[in-house]
Amino acid sequence: MSKSVYVEARPRGRDGEPISYYVVEDQASSVLHSTNTQAAGIRWAKTCGYVPHVARVRHLDDKRKPDHWRKV
């Protein structure tokens, strides 16, 4: 089974704040990769054999709540 990772915007914040970059994190919130775009983070994760997930709503990003994420 492939390991899930999460592509998150940085800095963390509320909707409407500018996004500087994106990170790919594992379940423990360890940063595995950073990139300029969400699409590049998704590509990197898939290339490395991970199953990427993105937040349904930017400020709702609790990895323990599956409803906050969608698989891409």
N, C-alpha and C positions, 0 to 999 in steps of 0.2 A: 504494500500500500504506500502511496506517495504521501509525503509530509506536507501539511498545510502551512502556508506562510501568508502574511498580511502586508499589503501595500498601503502605506499610510502617508498622508500629507504632513509636511513640516513647514513652519512650526505648528504644533497642535494649537487649536484655537476654535473660535466660533466661525460660523459661515460668514463670508464676506471679507475675512482677513486674507491678505495675499499669501499664496503658497510659494515658498522658496525652493523646495525640493521634495522628493519622495524617498521613503526608506522601505526596504523589505525586511520585515521582522518575523521571527519565529514565535511560537506560543508563549515563550518566556520573555518576550519583548527585547530580545537580543537583535541588534541591527546586523543583518547579513550583507546588505548592499544598499547603496544610495545612488540616486539618479535624478535627472532634471525633470523627467515626465513620468506619469503613472504608467503609460503604455510601455516605456522602456523597462520599468520595474517588473511589469507583468511578463514581458518577453524574457528578461533575465531569469525570473523564477521558473518559467516553463522550460527554458533551455537547461537549467540545472536539475530538472526533474521534480520540482515542487508543484503543488497545487495552489495557485495564487487566489486570494480573496481580497475584495475591496469593500470599504465601508459603504453601507447604503446611505448614510448621512454622516458628513464629515466629523461632527463633534460627538457622535455616538459610535465609539470604537472600543468597547469592552470585549476583549477576545473570548471571555467566558460566556458571552451571550450570542449564540449563533444568529439570532434575528438581526443583529447589527451588521452582518456581513453577507456578501454574495460571492459565489465562486465565479471566476472568469476563465 
